[in-house]
Amino acid sequence: MSRVITDAGKIPNHVVIIPDGNRRWARSHSLKPWQGHEAGAKNLEKLVCYALKKGIHFLSFWGSSLDNLKKRTLSERRALLDIYSRYF
């Protein structure tokens, strides 16, 4: 269930981030898929800093499901796990 904040100044306690489009972004920039994931991780780091400054107390991130990982090449899975270990 998602909720839209309509009252100015109200900050939610918990925000969930589900990244999508990192591979498409990489492809559109002639990059490898994991380079898109790396760029997404860097952007997520910025979002975390912003959330902390705004007083958001809980931030959840859905990286990927097991089913989603099974669809990736071995090199992309390794790159994703490396990114997860370095950033998260």
HELIX and SHEET records of a PDB file:
HELIX    1   1 ASN A   22  SER A   28  1                                   7    
HELIX    2   2 PRO A   33  LYS A   54  1                                  22    
HELIX    3   3 LEU A   66  LYS A   70  1                                   5    
HELIX    4   4 LEU A   74  TYR A   87  1                                  14    
SHEET    1   A 2 HIS A  14  ILE A  17  0                                        
SHEET    2   A 2 PHE A  58  PHE A  61  1                                        
END                                                                             
